């Protein structure tokens, strides 16, 4: 019975522990971040709005159909009165007028065409802004993910170091008991143990902070401990690191800004060009009454009633030609050209800055690869040195100082390798981001 209860309690504890942890790969973290991030959702909405703006701009090419209805209710109006001989009255109570108008723009000086081009540019800009936001978010996720791996690896390395120190402590304690070592030797080991314990606690605290940072980026529950699964960091050399950044969103955005300023110049220029439109209309009126009464000299009286109703179509061609506006439109064109020149200068400056940034990213990746190779060799040497010193210490062929130095060198070599591998992955992600190839 006790075994059954113990098994149930153990199963419940394991289930609770699993519920508080979540194993995620780098791709899982990227996917969760892209699905949960508010900035990405806002960028998606911006793309949808830009598509609607383009459809709205295209509708300017098409004819517009409008309807109207007017109801008139006024007091009777005397139109003509000649003594007691002739009276004519206009009755407008209940008179109404209904019609439809069709307007087709023929020539607007290029305004509609410029507006459509601006709308297409706006759609491209919104898509590139979304791509830029996604790339930046992915870079943040990679940074947080690899940093968590780095800290967890250091925790595991320090745990192994703690076990080494515990084994050394047991050996020295036994030697002290048989008076083959001094209490000072045991004190030195204990001091080193406390130092390693402090480093381990510090690394564990850093691991918790890194988990919180990653959970915040990907939108995960803060109460769940994230276990990264992509713990094997690849250190393969990149065959060729290109410095081409033509697909980078920042560059494309500024290029589109220059194109937009060119269209704004054309749009301002169209303000002093003639416009031509074709208008067709049909109106129908009813219940407009004319009432009159005539008294002839012979004494005969005659009443007159007539209701006006019917429809009348018509068409007209409207031409508008600006003549003189105190050169305001010309000054607007000059101002738009200056704005265009500013955007071109910004593009040139940004291209130079990006070229430097990309070259720096290439150099960082190259240097990080060399650092990983150097750290790998150092780790191999540290492992071998520790193994040799451990054997010599067991055979009383070296001092404890030599063994402690070998263990410190082993720790430093492992730490250097972890940092070099992590930094290389972060630099690789940054290189892909600055060249526009991350996603």
SEKOLLO-913004 format. One record per residue (C-alpha): residue in one letter; x, y, z. Coordinates in steps of 0.1 Angstrom, whole numbers, m for minus. Layout:
   residuo       u       v       w
         a       X       Y       Z
...
//
This chain:
   residuo       u       v       w
         x       0       0       0
         x      28      24       9
         x      45      16     m24
         x      13      25     m43
         x       9      58     m25
         x      46      66     m30
         x      42      59     m68
         x      11      81     m70
         x      28     110     m52
         x      59     106     m74
         x      38     106    m106
         x      20     137     m94
         x      52     155     m86
         x      67     146    m120
         x      35     158    m138
         x      36     191    m119
         x      73     195    m128
         x      66     189    m164
         x      37     214    m164
         x      62     240    m151
         x      87     234    m178
         x      86     237    m216
         x     111     224    m241
         x     115     247    m271
         x     138     248    m302
         x     150     280    m318
         x     124     277    m345
         x      96     272    m319
         x     107     304    m301
         x     108     323    m334
         x      73     311    m343
         x      58     319    m309
         x      74     354    m310
         x      61     361    m345
         x      26     350    m335
         x      24     368    m301
         x      43     400    m307
         x      22     431    m307
         x      45     450    m331
         x      42     423    m357
         x       4     423    m354
         x       4     461    m358
         x      27     457    m389
         x       2     432    m403
         x     m26     457    m399
         x      m5     483    m416
         x      m1     461    m446
         x     m38     455    m448
         x     m45     492    m446
         x     m20     499    m473
         x     m37     474    m496
         x     m70     492    m489
         x     m54     526    m497
         x     m42     512    m531
         x     m77     500    m539
         x     m91     534    m529
         x     m66     552    m551
         x     m75     529    m581
         x    m112     538    m577
         x    m103     574    m587
         x    m100     561    m623
         x    m135     548    m623
         x    m167     569    m629
         x    m187     580    m599
         x    m224     576    m597
         x    m244     598    m572
         x    m281     602    m565
         x    m300     631    m551
         x    m335     638    m539
         x    m350     672    m529
         x    m384     678    m514
         x    m398     713    m514
         x    m427     725    m493
         x    m433     763    m494
         x    m463     787    m493
         x    m480     795    m525
         x    m462     821    m545
         x    m482     847    m565
         x    m464     850    m599
         x    m487     874    m617
         x    m516     896    m606
         x    m534     922    m628
         x    m561     938    m609
         x    m591     915    m607
         x    m585     903    m643
         x    m557     878    m640
         x    m541     859    m611
         x    m514     832    m615
         x    m501     813    m584
         x    m473     788    m581
         x    m480     759    m557
         x    m449     741    m544
         x    m462     721    m515
         x    m450     685    m520
         x    m428     693    m550
         x    m398     670    m553
         x    m368     667    m575
         x    m348     634    m580
         x    m318     627    m601
         x    m286     608    m607
         x    m252     621    m617
         x    m224     603    m634
         x    m189     618    m634
         x    m160     604    m653
         x    m126     621    m649
         x    m107     623    m683
         x     m76     643    m675
         x     m65     656    m640
         x     m30     667    m648
         x     m16     634    m635
         x     m30     636    m600
         x     m48     603    m601
         x     m18     585    m616
         x       5     600    m590
         x     m19     590    m562
         x     m20     554    m575
         x      18     552    m577
         x      20     566    m541
         x      m5     540    m529
         x      16     512    m545
         x      47     527    m529
         x      29     528    m496
         x      20     491    m499
         x      56     482    m505
         x      67     504    m476
         x      43     487    m452
         x      55     452    m463
         x      91     462    m459
         x      84     477    m425
         x      68     444    m415
         x      97     425    m428
         x     121     448    m409
         x     101     443    m376
         x     101     405    m381
         x     138     404    m387
         x     145     425    m356
         x     123     403    m335
         x     140     371    m348
         x     174     386    m340
         x     162     394    m305
         x     149     359    m301
         x     181     344    m313
         x     201     366    m290
         x     180     356    m259
         x     179     319    m269
         x     217     316    m274
         x     224     336    m243
         x     202     312    m223
         x     221     283    m238
         x     254     299    m229
         x     243     305    m193
         x     229     269    m189
         x     261     255    m203
         x     281     275    m178
         x     258     261    m150
         x     264     226    m162
         x     302     232    m164
         x     302     247    m129
         x     282     217    m116
         x     309     194    m131
         x     335     216    m115
         x     317     213     m82
         x     318     175     m85
         x     356     177     m92
         x     361     198     m62
         x     340     175     m40
         x     361     145     m52
         x     393     164     m44
         x     379     174     m10
         x     372     138      m2
         x     408     127     m12
         x     424     155       8
         x     402     148      38
         x     412     112      37
         x     449     122      35
         x     445     146      64
         x     429     118      85
         x     460      96      79
         x     483     126      84
         x     495     126      48
         x     482     162      42
         x     478     192      63
         x     448     211      75
         x     460     240      53
         x     456     219      22
         x     420     210      32
         x     414     247      39
         x     426     257       4
         x     402     231     m12
         x     373     243      10
         x     380     279      m1
         x     380     269     m37
         x     348     250     m32
         x     331     281     m18
         x     344     301     m47
         x     329     276     m72
         x     297     275     m53
         x     294     313     m55
         x     300     312     m92
         x     274     284     m96
         x     247     304     m77
         x     255     335     m97
         x     252     315    m130
         x     219     299    m118
         x     205     334    m111
         x     216     345    m145
         x     198     315    m160
         x     165     325    m144
         x     169     360    m157
         x     176     348    m192
         x     146     325    m191
         x     124     355    m181
         x     139     376    m210
         x     132     349    m235
         x      97     342    m222
         x      89     379    m225
         x     100     380    m261
         x      82     349    m272
         x      51     356    m251
         x      54     325    m229
         x      42     320    m194
         x      67     335    m169
         x      60     306    m145
         x      73     280    m170
         x     110     272    m171
         x     122     271    m208
         x     145     242    m217
         x     163     249    m250
         x     167     219    m272
         x     191     233    m298
         x     221     230    m274
         x     246     218    m300
         x     260     250    m315
         x     272     245    m350
         x     306     261    m358
         x     308     253    m395
         x     325     280    m415
         x     304     301    m439
         x     316     294    m474
         x     313     330    m485
         x     303     361    m466
         x     288     385    m491
         x     287     422    m484
         x     256     427    m505
         x     228     445    m486
         x     205     454    m515
         x     177     433    m500
         x     178     450    m465
         x     145     466    m456
         x     161     498    m443
         x     176     504    m477
         x     144     495    m496
         x     124     518    m473
         x     145     548    m481
         x     146     540    m518
         x     108     539    m517
         x     108     572    m499
         x     128     587    m527
         x     103     573    m552
         x      74     587    m532
         x      90     622    m531
         x      93     620    m569
         x      56     613    m572
         x      48     642    m548
         x      67     665    m572
         x      45     654    m600
         x      14     657    m579
         x      23     693    m570
         x      30     701    m606
         x      m4     688    m616
         x     m20     715    m595
         x     m14     741    m622
         x     m24     719    m651
         x     m59     718    m666
         x     m84     692    m656
         x    m112     678    m677
         x    m142     657    m667
         x    m173     644    m684
         x    m206     647    m664
         x    m238     631    m673
         x    m270     637    m653
         x    m307     628    m653
         x    m333     646    m631
         x    m370     641    m626
         x    m394     666    m611
         x    m431     663    m601
         x    m459     679    m582
         x    m450     715    m593
         x    m484     731    m599
         x    m494     764    m616
         x    m529     777    m608
         x    m545     807    m624
         x    m578     825    m629
         x    m589     850    m656
         x    m619     873    m656
         x    m630     885    m690
         x    m649     918    m696
         x    m679     899    m707
         x    m682     886    m671
         x    m670     851    m680
         x    m644     836    m656
         x    m620     808    m664
         x    m598     788    m640
         x    m564     773    m650
         x    m545     744    m634
         x    m514     727    m647
         x    m490     702    m630
         x    m454     701    m642
         x    m436     668    m642
         x    m411     649    m662
         x    m374     642    m666
         x    m346     657    m685
         x    m311     641    m692
         x    m281     663    m700
         x    m244     659    m705
         x    m216     684    m701
         x    m178     686    m705
         x    m161     705    m676
         x    m127     721    m682
         x    m108     738    m654
         x     m77     758    m662
         x     m57     775    m635
         x     m46     810    m647
         x     m30     829    m619
         x     m25     819    m582
         x       4     843    m573
         x      29     815    m582
         x      19     795    m551
         x      18     763    m571
         x      52     768    m586
         x      67     774    m551
         x      50     742    m539
         x      68     723    m567
         x     101     738    m557
         x      95     728    m521
         x      87     692    m532
         x     119     691    m552
         x     139     702    m521
         x     123     674    m501
         x     132     650    m529
         x     168     662    m527
         x     168     657    m489
         x     157     621    m493
         x     183     614    m519
         x     210     627    m496
         x     197     606    m468
         x     198     575    m490
         x     234     582    m499
         x     243     586    m462
         x     224     554    m452
         x     242     534    m479
         x     276     544    m466
         x     265     536    m430
         x     251     502    m441
         x     283     493    m460
         x     303     499    m428
         x     278     480    m407
         x     278     450    m431
         x     316     449    m433
         x     318     450    m395
         x     293     421    m393
         x     314     401    m417
         x     345     408    m397
         x     327     398    m365
         x     317     365    m379
         x     352     358    m392
         x     368     367    m360
         x     343     347    m340
         x     350     316    m361
         x     387     320    m353
         x     379     324    m316
         x     359     292    m316
         x     387     273    m332
         x     412     287    m307
         x     388     280    m277
         x     383     245    m290
         x     420     238    m290
         x     423     254    m255
         x     395     232    m242
         x     413     201    m255
         x     445     212    m239
         x     427     220    m207
         x     411     185    m206
         x     444     168    m212
         x     463     190    m187
         x     437     183    m160
         x     439     146    m167
         x     476     145    m164
         x     477     166    m133
         x     450     144    m117
         x     471     114    m123
         x     503     131    m110
         x     484     143     m79
         x     471     108     m72
         x     507      95     m75
         x     520     124     m54
         x     541     137     m83
         x     527     173     m82
         x     514     197     m56
         x     479     206     m48
         x     486     241     m62
         x     494     225     m96
         x     461     205     m95
         x     440     236     m85
         x     457     256    m113
         x     449     228    m138
         x     412     228    m127
         x     410     266    m130
         x     425     264    m165
         x     400     237    m174
         x     372     259    m161
         x     384     290    m180
         x     389     270    m212
         x     354     256    m210
         x     340     291    m203
         x     359     306    m232
         x     345     279    m256
         x     309     285    m245
         x     312     322    m249
         x     329     319    m283
         x     303     295    m297
         x     274     317    m284
         x     289     349    m297
         x     295     333    m331
         x     258     323    m334
         x     247     358    m323
         x     271     373    m349
         x     257     350    m376
         x     222     362    m369
         x     233     398    m369
         x     251     393    m402
         x     219     379    m418
         x     199     408    m404
         x     221     436    m417
         x     222     419    m451
         x     185     415    m452
         x     187     377    m454
         x     175     367    m419
         x     140     355    m427
//
